[in-house]
Amino acid sequence: MSDPTVHADSVAAAYPAHREATVVLRDGSTLTVRPVRSDDAAELGRFFENLSLESRVFRFFAAVVNASSSIQRMVNVNYTSRYGLVAVAGDPAQIVGHAMYVEIAPRKAEMALAVADLYQGRGLGTILLGQLAEAAAAAGYEMFEAVVRPENHRMLQMLRESGFPVHARSEPGEVHADLPTRIGPDGIRQFEDRERLAAVAAVTHLLAPRSVAVIGASRQPGSIGAAVMHNLVAYGYRGELYPVNPAAAEIEGLPAFPTVTAIPGDVEMAVVTVPAAVVAKVARECAQKGVRGLVVISAGFGEAGPDGVALQRELVDICRQAGMRLVGPNCMGVINSAPEVNLDATFAPDRPVPGRIGFLSQSGGLGLAVMARAEALGSGLSSFVSVGNKADLSGNDFIQYWERDAQTEVIMLYLESFGNPRKFARVARRVSRSKPILAVKAGRTTAGSRATSSHTGALLSASDITVDALFQQAGVIRTDTLAELFDAALLLGSQPLPKGNRVAILTNAGGPAILCADACEANGLVVPTLPETVRKTLAASMPPAGSTANPIDMLAAANGQDYERAISVLAGCEEIDAIIVIFTPPLITKGTEVVRAIHRAAHALERPIPVLSVFMSKQAAPRVIEAGGVRIPHYPFPEEAARALSLVARYGVWRAAPEEAVEEIGGIDGDRAAATIAAALASEVGWMGAPAISELLACYGIPFVETRQVGSPDEAGREARAMGKEVALKAIATGVLHKSDAGAVRLHLKGADEVERAARQMSGALEAAGHHITGFQVQPMVPDGVEMLVGVVQDQHFGPVLACGAGGTATELLKDVAVRITPITKGDADRMVRSLKTFPQLDGYRGAPRADVAALEDVLMRVSALVEAHPEVAEMDLNPLVVHAAGAVVVDARIRLEPGASRPPIGSR
């Protein structure tokens, strides 16, 4: 590529630390990408000197690099019109990639990049291009131009496969490639595909390694090193196994080595059980050996105070520099029950039972209980990961591995925190389309709520409603307890998904059926009355005293044939989506007879419909019983079956819905909005003034009532007279955030005199209360409608959290709110509005005119687009947003800005 550094001079600027990122390459290894610094000159010179002759010619169109000119210009950047990136790896750190752009015309820049020969073909060039384009777009550049030698096929191919649309034209001895700096939906999908492959490659080193070293292996009974080594041998690990202990000659019948570097063969994964103080030394030895993944079981890191935090940071730095991936520290280990692997690298006392569940736990002790529970229920694990402190690899990586793993049908998670919730939402939403994800998320309540000033912040800060929103959008099945987690997993792993929420309950005892019906309806299921034709068919083979209404009570004398016949009839009813079969053992009929009958009936079903059974007997635990090739989940109590079915039914509805994409919205001026925000930040940090709010909302087509701002009661009167209609008057006063609560709002005022009088009364009352009046707002009264709230809180982990609910003065009292993580789809907006308890008010409650719900949903979409594009918006309240019969209009708005907010760079973890 040509040298773009010759085009411009630089101006000193602040280093953009927020653009530093750890990235994952195609083979699962990691390195750091960051903006270039002036002190990189010497190392950058070495990087170019070490490139092959061909790579240097391709980059500079010449074989020789002029260190005193080109290199210096590369580090002499201003991070706007001249910008550079370096990729850094190894210990000591070495530059292995460089990319930069320089302005060549308004809104256009020339870009160039180079990658070390050893790192070519691993996806680094694409990541550098993506991050360079993000920085350029943020600086206002719309197009890149790359000048490439015609024989540089690899560069041209990388550009075309990057996901950016490329237009190439040929000139004498050169190919000029133009591409936009903003990536489209197709390009984003390509980056996500590369990210997925990288995650699978990284996890494969840890769940299917060809060789394992146990560093800290021991012969001392009761030690973790001894337990891990014993489990690997006893479970029949298929790869090469190396115990590492300088004080032992052999362990578990295998020769021991003093250090990992003394092992003659390759080591793909190392399990570390040594004390925390020496883990960093061991990790450096592993890096020297070329180990690809570490499982650090040792405790005493981030969970153990400041010293432990420092040790963990050092461990992560070593792994990142070497490209090693890390599970832990402070974890229980990993398991893969696939017969070609047979990996049990844990200190668990029980032998893992093979199965179809991939399980991840942030709690090691909980992991032990989960494995024991899975064994008791007969639903074993395909693989198990205890992530501990989650310093590197996290749930996002393992979910993507299980997505591709043929041994895994159901994914189960125990989470205490999120590392990257926005990435989790994107990954889980995709994976849930093919494999169910169940999660227990600890922390339903908070020890204290974050101080917020807006109605939206108050609604969201005191609960984990945001986590619920994340799971709902991503199709994740959330349970409150581990028992519910397994109950739902048993159903998912043995039966088809229900098409809806309508349930038939078949029983031989009335009491349990009533409990089941109550539990069904309490959990959102419907127990409908059966069609008359179905009831007649059932009644033909039932005692006269039986009931066919639903629940269907066949009475205590019902035998296996009765159950088989009734299940067949109910399965043929199109008004039923699932069947719960309850059996209370009487003296007459044996339970085994009914079990066989249920399985025969399920085997003969002509349409896929889930069948659950409840056996109220001495068997206390739920389980799956397999007979005749059919697997039926059995539960000890009807409430457990109903709860499991409700969770799975909601997932079934989510999965059956068409997959949605975030739509482009017309009528948006993002550049003018960015300028408005920049001007507001330059004048004051915090709550925006009314004129700036009006301007910002207008940039995104969000209707805001005409607002005239004045400085005195006399001016307020004159503006009211000019409007010539009923007006609302609002005082602007220091320390007043919620105007209605402070008496700073008057409605339905007529004429200048009434407005002036109200303004003076307001001034007196507010001044007496210690508030200083700075002005007034005069607005025309809007048409009558339903007062709603649309708001946003910028969460430090989740990003923008969008809320919609009942508005006006009773917002926090009603607490009727629907929440989503942005960006949202049109379907998300529709579901938010229709899930509200107050939705009937919008839909013509008690004869009132129907409100324009489409206009409300349009506002939600536009607010989502605004906060996605401008992360400086920390809080937003549009309250009230009046939704009337012919549209929606914002009557009052408050927006708080915070400088320096940003999104993680593209391709980062």
Secondary structure, DSSP 8 states (H G I E B T S, - for coil): ---GGGG---------GGG-EEEE-TTS-EEEEEE--GGGHHHHHHHHHHS-HHHHHHHHSSS---IIIIIHHHH---SSSEEEEEEEETTTTEEEEEEEEEEEETTEEEEEEEE-GGGTTTTHHHHHHHHHHHHHHHTT--EEEEEE-TT-HHHHHHHHHSSS--EEEEETTEEEEEEESS--HHHHHHHHHHHHHHHHHHHHHHHS-SEEEEET---STT-HHHHHHHHHHHTT--SEEEEE-TT-SEETTEE-BSSGGG-SS--SEEEE-S-GGGHHHHHHHHHHHT--EEEE----SGGG-HHHHHHHHHHHHHHHHHT-EEE-SS--EEEE--TTT-EEEE--SS---EEEEEEEES-HHHHHHHHHHHHHHT-BEEEEEE-TT-SS--HHHHHHHHHH-TT-SEEEEEES--S-HHHHHHHHHHHTTTS-EEEEES-SS-SS-----SHHHHHHHTSSHHHHHHHHHHT-EEESSHHHHHHHHHHHTTS---SSSBEEEEES-HHHHHHHHHHHHHTT-B-----HHHHHHHHTTS-TT-B-SSSEE--TT--HHHHHHHHHHHHT-TT-SEEEEEE---SSS-HHHHHHHHHHHHHT-SS---EEEEE-SS--S-EEEEETTEEEEEESSHHHHHHHHHHHHHHHHHHHS--------SS--HHHHHHHHHHHHHH-SSB--HHHHHHHHHHTT--B---EEESSHHHHHHHHHHHTS-EEEEEEETT-SSTTTTT-EEEEE-HHHHHHHHHHHHHHHHHHTT--EEEEEEEE-----EEEEEEEEEETTTEEEEEEEE-GGGHHHH--EEEEESS--HHHHHHHHHTSTTHHHHTTGGG-----HHHHHHHHHHHHHHHHH-TTEEEEEEEEEEEETTEEEES-EEEEE-TT-----TTB-
